[in-house]
Amino acid sequence: MGTSTNQRSPRTPNWKAVEVAYTFPDIPVQRTAQEIWRAAANESDGGLINSLGSPIIAQCLEVVQTSRSAIDAAQKVRRLLALSGQASLAGEIAQRAAIIAHEIKGNRTSAFVQSLFSEASNYLVSRDLPGFVGLADKVRTVQNATALKSSIIKEVSSNVDSVPKPTGKLSSPKTWQKFVNKVVDHLSGAK
């Protein structure tokens, strides 16, 4: 029988600002999402941001663009990650994003990018927000926390969609890394 642990965010000033945003009722969702991505972007090791911009995630995008269905995309991404030896949190997020991208009508590339950042936001919020439930009026109940998390994810999704895609092949590793950095800059307010 396995157990799971919740890896909290580092205890840095940026993540403490996120904690304030989770609990202070006057801080809007837009600012909360911005603080989350600012904190993630300022992690000393590059953390999740470096992983999301890695060449293997660019390859996952290419798989999504060429796969026939959500099942096909999930299988191909899982195989790609396994054969590369680069299994990671970002890879797991990309696998979920690949499935979601096939379930959304419209441009699969845009759907993958939106889903990738939405799922990354889901992870970032989920690792800390539950610890604040009941400690502040903003997240007095689980329902309050769930609604806040949902609002943050929607905010991120709409902001990601507003970042223009570069010309050329987005799944090219260098282009992908630059684009991910541009999205993170936009989400964190660095623009």
FENGIUR-V770614 format. One record per residue. N is the residue number from 1. RES is the residue in one letter. NEAR is the number of other C-alpha atoms within 8 Angstrom. Layout:
((N & RES & NEAR) (N & RES & NEAR))
//
This chain:
((1 & M & 2) (2 & G & 3) (3 & T & 4) (4 & S & 4) (5 & T & 4) (6 & N & 5) (7 & Q & 5) (8 & R & 6) (9 & S & 8) (10 & P & 5) (11 & R & 6) (12 & T & 6) (13 & P & 6) (14 & N & 10) (15 & W & 13) (16 & K & 9) (17 & A & 9) (18 & V & 12) (19 & E & 9) (20 & V & 8) (21 & A & 13) (22 & Y & 12) (23 & T & 12) (24 & F & 9) (25 & P & 9) (26 & D & 4) (27 & I & 8) (28 & P & 8) (29 & V & 10) (30 & Q & 8) (31 & R & 9) (32 & T & 13) (33 & A & 13) (34 & Q & 11) (35 & E & 14) (36 & I & 13) (37 & W & 11) (38 & R & 12) (39 & A & 11) (40 & A & 11) (41 & A & 11) (42 & N & 8) (43 & E & 8) (44 & S & 5) (45 & D & 4) (46 & G & 11) (47 & G & 10) (48 & L & 9) (49 & I & 12) (50 & N & 8) (51 & S & 11) (52 & L & 9) (53 & G & 13) (54 & S & 11) (55 & P & 11) (56 & I & 10) (57 & I & 13) (58 & A & 14) (59 & Q & 10) (60 & C & 13) (61 & L & 12) (62 & E & 9) (63 & V & 11) (64 & V & 14) (65 & Q & 8) (66 & T & 6) (67 & S & 9) (68 & R & 6) (69 & S & 7) (70 & A & 13) (71 & I & 7) (72 & D & 9) (73 & A & 15) (74 & A & 12) (75 & Q & 8) (76 & K & 9) (77 & V & 13) (78 & R & 9) (79 & R & 8) (80 & L & 9) (81 & L & 12) (82 & A & 9) (83 & L & 7) (84 & S & 8) (85 & G & 6) (86 & Q & 9) (87 & A & 9) (88 & S & 7) (89 & L & 7) (90 & A & 11) (91 & G & 12) (92 & E & 9) (93 & I & 11) (94 & A & 12) (95 & Q & 13) (96 & R & 12) (97 & A & 13) (98 & A & 17) (99 & I & 12) (100 & I & 12) (101 & A & 14) (102 & H & 12) (103 & E & 7) (104 & I & 8) (105 & K & 6) (106 & G & 5) (107 & N & 6) (108 & R & 12) (109 & T & 10) (110 & S & 8) (111 & A & 13) (112 & F & 14) (113 & V & 10) (114 & Q & 12) (115 & S & 14) (116 & L & 12) (117 & F & 11) (118 & S & 12) (119 & E & 12) (120 & A & 10) (121 & S & 11) (122 & N & 10) (123 & Y & 8) (124 & L & 10) (125 & V & 10) (126 & S & 9) (127 & R & 11) (128 & D & 10) (129 & L & 11) (130 & P & 9) (131 & G & 5) (132 & F & 11) (133 & V & 12) (134 & G & 8) (135 & L & 8) (136 & A & 10) (137 & D & 8) (138 & K & 10) (139 & V & 16) (140 & R & 11) (141 & T & 8) (142 & V & 9) (143 & Q & 7) (144 & N & 10) (145 & A & 14) (146 & T & 8) (147 & A & 8) (148 & L & 10) (149 & K & 11) (150 & S & 8) (151 & S & 9) (152 & I & 13) (153 & I & 12) (154 & K & 9) (155 & E & 11) (156 & V & 13) (157 & S & 12) (158 & S & 9) (159 & N & 10) (160 & V & 13) (161 & D & 9) (162 & S & 6) (163 & V & 9) (164 & P & 5) (165 & K & 6) (166 & P & 7) (167 & T & 5) (168 & G & 4) (169 & K & 6) (170 & L & 12) (171 & S & 10) (172 & S & 9) (173 & P & 11) (174 & K & 7) (175 & T & 11) (176 & W & 14) (177 & Q & 11) (178 & K & 9) (179 & F & 11) (180 & V & 11) (181 & N & 10) (182 & K & 10) (183 & V & 10) (184 & V & 11) (185 & D & 10) (186 & H & 12) (187 & L & 14) (188 & S & 14) (189 & G & 8) (190 & A & 6) (191 & K & 6))
//
